[in-house]
């Protein structure tokens, strides 16, 4: 069911500072910031030869990332995103296996313009998992 790793997401308290660090210190190519109000975040992507790193900061106090940063004020790994060919088939298979889908269980459109779902971290060894249809 799982395809390749699409990206690893890192929550940051200051997106501008994180972008500067990745660009200046690591010499990375970083996209322009993209606000995703439906997900409560602003994101940028760091391009790598084999995957991407997503840097995300809360977009407002109601953002789920705000709660993460309250527990981890310096930031840290937020989730890992895997690609799937058919997100509805993956969702149904996961639900049948007892995995919890976050939200209302229906895909939302993610930063890449493709359907995404998030899986409860308690079902996957404490790791929040995002699935993205490719």
Buried (B, 14 or more C-beta within 10 A) or exposed (E): EEEEEBBBBBBBBEBEEBBEBBBEEEEBEBBEBEEBEEBBBBBBBBEEEEBBBBBBBBBEEEBBBBEBBEEEEEBEBBBBBBBBEEBEEBBEEBEEEEBBBBEEEEBEEBBBEBBBBBBEBEBEEEEBBBBBBB
